[in-house]
Amino acid sequence: MINKRLLVKNLLAHNDENSFYDKKRFISIGEKEGKAKFLKHVCALANSNPKNSSFIVIGVEDEDNKIVGVDFFDDSKIQNLVNAYLDNPPLISYENIPFPHLPEGKVVGLVTIRSNGKVCALRKNIWKYYGGAVFFREGSISLPKAFDIQLKDINSEAVATIEKHAKNNIEMTLDAVIDFINNSHPDLTSDYKVFKEQFVVCWAGNQKKVRNKIYYSRVDIELINEQVKLFYSALDEITITYDDDSFTTLEYVQLGLGSQQKYYPLEEMIITFSENGKYTISSNLVFEPPQYDKKTLYHVFNTNNTLLQKLEKSIALNESEQMDLTHLPATYLICYLNGFEEAKEQMEKARPLLKGHSEKVYQSLKESQRILRKVRYN
């Protein structure tokens, strides 16, 4: 079983960027340019490694390999994005890898790409790249190729060696469990479960009981063996259930206008463990967004736009407007879910304004954009 934290360390320690490995300070697949560049690199790495895995490590400084981390990226629909834009798409996963020195909520992103053995190409135009374009890795650069397109296996031995050096052991697993419970979350309720005598899942959160049902907030869930963070949220609430073969979470989001707030089921994630040392993760979006009267939403949408204009012009907000601002991310999301397409662009516009104005509202905006991403990719 591969310890993904060790895998990241081995990639950073022994390799410059090459034809099976790339590193990024961050990615921005919510924007067209960022999405296009990400798809280009995925396409190039898949074509350059037809018989082994290739990787993108995210949250690392380019000059000195310093691990600075990125926000936890909950995107279970990233395969859908790749399938939509690429012909012969590779299998792709995005995993969040915790490192002890990073602040709470910060992780290193690990994208693992596995080719299906066929030439991968862009299916349609995006940004400045044309549909039908084929990319390969030339050293550390992803470049288009128009002739002599052949898939060559040149990295299998190197990748196998790196993965071998990242194998887990019992001591690492036990140390990680103890660290998770005693050090990472001393102020939260923590627990763990062993599956198939091989896999250890740890979770922590604020626990509350409502009508014989237990809910968790400030939740952190890790698959200890692989050092992968499966779930993290400072805002949303979830329920956790498990049996001998699987571990299931159901995530809820709080939405509403003004004081009329309600919790809505968002997504169910099921990890199924097998006797052969493998596991699968499946997710099912169960979200039914609240519907509101269009006249009411026009008023809310215009109020939000006015608040952003005031922030742009550095005009002070009164007490009532400050309260409206705290609801701005969630109400923009409700507007979008009710057919206001412009709300998505307004949320992007709000990011730099809110980041400099209120950390709490900025975090709420990132949470709303995470939900929007799930709904769109689904």
C-alpha positions, 0 to 999 in steps of 0.5 A, spaced: 500 500 500 502 506 497 503 512 502 502 518 498 505 523 503 512 519 502 510 518 494 510 526 494 516 526 498 520 522 493 517 525 487 520 532 490 526 529 492 529 525 486 526 528 480 526 535 476 519 536 472 519 531 467 515 526 462 511 523 468 511 528 473 509 536 474 508 540 479 504 547 480 503 552 485 496 552 484 491 550 479 484 554 477 480 549 474 474 554 475 476 559 470 477 557 463 484 559 462 486 554 468 481 549 466 485 549 459 492 549 462 490 543 467 487 539 461 493 540 457 498 537 462 493 531 463 493 530 456 500 530 455 502 526 461 497 521 459 500 520 452 507 520 455 506 515 460 501 509 456 503 504 461 504 507 468 502 512 472 504 520 472 503 525 477 501 532 478 503 535 485 500 541 487 502 546 492 509 546 491 514 552 490 517 551 483 524 554 484 526 551 491 520 545 491 518 548 498 511 545 500 506 551 501 500 547 500 493 549 497 486 549 500 483 542 501 480 541 494 473 537 494 472 535 487 469 528 486 467 530 479 474 531 476 473 525 472 467 528 469 471 534 467 476 530 464 471 525 460 467 532 457 474 535 454 478 529 452 478 523 447 480 517 450 481 520 457 485 517 462 483 515 469 484 521 474 484 522 481 485 528 485 487 526 493 489 531 498 495 529 502 496 532 509 503 535 511 504 536 519 507 543 518 502 546 514 496 550 517 489 547 518 485 546 512 492 546 507 494 540 504 498 538 498 494 536 492 496 529 488 493 528 481 494 521 479 493 520 471 493 513 468 492 512 461 488 507 457 493 506 452 490 510 447 492 517 444 489 522 448 486 528 445 482 535 446 475 533 444 473 541 443 476 548 443 477 551 450 481 557 451 486 558 445 487 550 444 483 547 439 479 541 439 483 535 436 490 537 439 494 532 441 499 534 447 506 530 449 511 532 454 518 534 452 522 534 458 518 539 463 514 542 458 507 540 455 507 541 447 502 540 442 504 534 437 502 534 429 506 528 426 509 522 428 504 521 434 506 514 437 505 512 445 512 510 447 513 506 454 519 509 457 518 511 464 515 504 467 521 502 471 522 509 474 515 510 476 515 503 479 522 504 483 518 511 486 512 507 488 516 502 491 520 507 496 513 509 498 510 503 501 507 503 507 508 499 514 505 498 520 509 503 524 508 508 520 500 507 520 500 506 528 504 513 528 499 516 524 493 514 528 496 516 534 498 523 531 491 524 528 487 523 535 492 526 540 495 531 536 491 533 530 485 534 533 485 534 541 479 539 541 475 534 537 471 528 538 476 522 534 475 515 532 477 510 528 475 504 524 479 498 521 477 495 515 479 488 512 484 488 517 488 492 512 485 499 512 485 504 517 480 510 517 480 516 522 475 521 523 474 527 528 469 533 529 464 536 533 459 531 535 451 533 536 445 528 537 439 530 534 433 525 534 437 519 535 442 521 529 449 523 530 452 529 526 459 532 525 461 539 524 469 541 523 470 534 520 476 531 518 477 524 515 483 521 513 485 514 510 491 513 514 494 507 510 495 512 504 496 519 508 490 521 504 485 526 507 478 524 504 474 530 507 475 536 510 470 542 512 470 547 517 463 549 515 458 543 513 455 538 517 455 530 515 453 524 518 457 517 518 455 510 517 459 504 516 459 496 516 465 491 515 465 493 508 464 500 507 465 507 510 459 512 508 458 519 509 452 524 507 454 531 507 449 537 508 449 544 506 446 550 510 442 554 505 436 559 505 434 567 505 435 571 511 433 567 517 430 562 513 435 557 513 435 549 512 440 543 511 440 540 505 443 533 503 448 534 498 453 528 496 453 521 499 460 518 499 462 511 499 468 507 500 468 500 499 474 496 501 476 489 498 479 483 501 485 483 496 487 490 499 484 495 494 478 500 495 473 504 491 470 511 492 464 512 489 460 519 490 452 520 489 450 527 488 443 527 492 442 535 492 435 538 490 436 545 491 431 550 494 427 554 489 424 561 490 420 566 487 424 570 481 421 576 484 425 575 490 431 573 487 432 579 483 431 583 489 437 579 492 441 579 486 441 586 485 442 587 493 449 583 492 451 586 486 450 593 490 454 590 495 460 588 491 460 595 487 461 599 494 467 594 496 470 596 489 469 603 491 471 602 498 465 605 501 463 603 508 458 598 509 452 600 514 450 595 519 445 592 515 449 591 509 454 588 513 449 582 515 447 582 508 454 581 506 455 575 510 449 571 506 452 574 499 456 567 497 450 563 499 445 567 496 449 568 490 449 560 490 441 560 490 441 565 485 445 561 480 441 554 482 435 558 480 437 560 473 441 566 474 447 564 470 450 571 471 451 569 479 457 565 477 461 570 474 459 575 480 462 570 485 468 570 481 468 577 481 467 577 489 473 573 491 479 578 491 474 583 494 472 579 500 479 576 501 481 583 503 475 585 507 472 579 511 476 572 512 469 569 514 465 571 508 471 569 504 471 562 506 464 562 505 464 564 498 470 558 497 465 553 500 459 556 495 463 555 489 465 548 491 458 546 491 457 550 485 463 546 482 460 539 484 453 541 481 456 543 474 460 537 473 455 532 475 
